[in-house]
């Protein structure tokens, strides 16, 4: 290898390092600004969180990096999530809407419990009463509307390409953006 070739490779390495540093220093504030759009549109939301990673195994498919579901958190949900850990979906505003959907269809919870305790074949052959069909339809509508609203609100962040999110925050991380802070939390995440 000539000195000129080595110098060219060194230039490329420096350019890449500079590019990656720029993505992080410019990327986080730009993404924080998009999160602010969500906070402005949804006053109950105090944080947005998601995991992003490359899976270790994908059942024979190639393992590719992706940003996984983003969750809007209200104050109560965020506190529980931070105390209990686990899946953000359980504590998200959409997750909280699950309880609201159960209230809108009071018979659905009993049906859900009944089906949960049946064997798979019994569940498949179970014939729902007209009331159960109505309760299930009401529950699914309220739940779907809540999730649709959350998905629409998250569009400013969901529209950012995965490779940009990886460059800005890294791989195998959980990202949390809080309404009351300009800092973005980036922590390691556990996943399959």
C-alpha positions in Angstrom: 0.0 0.0 0.0 1.3 3.4 -0.9 1.5 6.4 1.4 -1.2 8.0 -0.8 -3.6 5.1 -0.4 -3.0 4.9 3.4 -3.7 8.7 3.6 -6.9 8.3 1.6 -8.1 5.5 3.9 -7.2 7.6 7.0 -9.2 10.5 5.4 -12.2 8.2 5.0 -12.0 7.1 8.6 -11.8 10.7 9.8 -14.8 11.7 7.6 -16.9 8.8 8.9 -16.0 9.7 12.6 -16.9 13.3 11.9 -20.2 12.3 10.2 -21.2 10.0 13.1 -20.3 12.7 15.7 -22.4 15.3 13.7 -25.3 12.9 13.6 -25.3 12.6 17.3 -24.8 16.3 18.1 -27.4 17.5 15.5 -29.6 14.4 15.6 -30.6 14.4 19.2 -31.8 18.0 19.3 -33.7 17.6 16.0 -35.4 14.4 17.3 -36.2 16.2 20.6 -37.9 19.0 18.5 -40.1 16.4 16.8 -40.9 14.9 20.2 -42.0 18.4 21.3 -44.5 18.5 18.5 -46.1 15.4 20.1 -46.0 16.9 23.6 -47.6 20.0 22.3 -50.4 18.0 20.7 -51.0 15.7 23.6 -50.7 17.5 27.0 -51.2 14.4 29.1 -48.1 12.8 27.6 -45.0 13.3 29.8 -42.6 11.0 28.1 -42.1 8.9 24.9 -40.1 5.7 25.1 -39.0 3.0 22.7 -36.5 0.2 22.3 -34.3 0.0 19.2 -32.1 -3.0 18.4 -30.9 -5.7 16.1 -32.4 -9.0 17.2 -29.9 -11.7 18.1 -32.1 -14.3 16.3 -34.8 -14.0 13.8 -35.9 -17.6 13.0 -33.7 -18.0 10.0 -34.4 -14.5 8.6 -31.6 -11.9 8.6 -31.3 -9.9 11.8 -31.7 -6.3 11.0 -31.8 -3.2 13.2 -35.2 -1.6 13.8 -36.9 0.9 16.0 -39.6 -1.0 17.9 -43.0 0.3 19.1 -43.0 3.8 20.6 -45.1 4.5 23.6 -46.7 7.7 24.9 -46.5 7.7 28.7 -48.6 9.8 31.1 -47.3 10.7 34.6 -48.8 7.7 36.3 -47.7 5.2 33.6 -44.2 6.6 33.6 -43.8 6.3 37.3 -45.1 2.7 37.3 -42.8 1.8 34.3 -39.8 3.2 36.1 -40.6 1.4 39.3 -41.7 -1.9 37.9 -39.7 -2.2 34.7 -41.0 -4.6 32.1 -42.8 -3.8 28.9 -43.6 -0.1 28.3 -46.8 -1.1 26.5 -48.3 -2.1 29.8 -47.8 1.4 31.2 -48.4 3.5 28.1 -51.3 5.7 27.5 -52.5 3.2 24.9 -52.1 0.5 27.6 -54.1 2.7 30.0 -56.7 3.0 27.2 -57.1 -0.8 27.5 -58.7 -0.2 30.9 -60.8 2.5 29.4 -61.9 0.1 26.7 -62.8 -2.5 29.3 -64.9 0.1 31.1 -66.7 0.9 27.8 -67.5 -2.8 27.3 -68.0 -4.1 30.9 -68.8 -7.7 29.8 -65.6 -8.0 27.7 -63.3 -8.6 30.7 -65.4 -11.6 31.8 -65.4 -13.0 28.3 -61.7 -12.5 28.0 -61.1 -14.3 31.3 -63.4 -17.2 30.3 -61.6 -17.6 26.9 -58.2 -17.3 28.6 -58.9 -20.3 30.8 -60.2 -22.5 27.9 -58.0 -24.9 25.9 -57.2 -23.8 22.4 -59.6 -26.2 20.8 -62.4 -25.2 23.2 -61.7 -21.5 22.4 -62.0 -22.2 18.6 -65.3 -23.9 19.0 -66.8 -21.6 21.6 -69.9 -19.8 20.2 -70.3 -16.3 21.7 -73.6 -15.0 22.8 -75.0 -11.9 21.0 -74.2 -9.9 24.1 -70.6 -11.2 24.1 -70.2 -10.4 20.4 -71.5 -6.8 21.1 -69.2 -6.4 24.1 -66.1 -7.6 22.2 -66.9 -5.4 19.2 -67.3 -2.3 21.5 -64.0 -3.1 23.3 -62.1 -3.6 20.1 -63.5 -0.3 18.7 -62.5 1.8 21.7 -59.1 0.1 21.9 -58.4 0.5 18.2 -59.4 4.1 18.3 -57.0 4.8 21.2 -54.1 3.0 19.5 -54.9 4.8 16.2 -54.8 8.1 17.9 -51.5 7.3 19.5 -50.0 6.1 16.2 -51.0 9.3 14.5 -49.5 11.4 17.2 -46.2 9.5 17.0 -45.9 10.1 13.2 -43.2 12.8 13.6 -40.9 10.3 15.2 -42.0 7.2 13.4 -41.2 8.8 10.1 -37.5 9.0 10.9 -35.6 6.2 9.1 -34.3 3.4 11.3 -30.7 3.9 10.2 -30.7 7.5 11.3 -32.1 6.5 14.7 -29.4 3.9 15.0 -26.7 6.4 14.2 -28.1 9.0 16.7 -28.8 6.7 19.6 -27.1 3.4 19.0 -28.1 -0.3 18.9 -29.5 -2.4 21.8 -30.9 0.7 23.6 -34.1 2.0 25.2 -34.6 5.7 24.4 -36.8 7.9 26.6 -37.6 11.6 25.9 -39.3 13.5 28.7 -41.4 16.6 28.3 -39.7 18.3 31.2 -36.1 17.7 30.1 -34.0 18.6 27.1 -31.8 15.6 27.9 -32.7 12.3 26.2 -32.1 9.1 28.2 -30.4 6.3 26.3 -30.0 3.1 28.3 -29.1 -0.5 27.4 -32.2 -2.7 26.8 -32.7 -6.4 27.2 -34.4 -8.2 24.3 -34.5 -11.6 22.6 
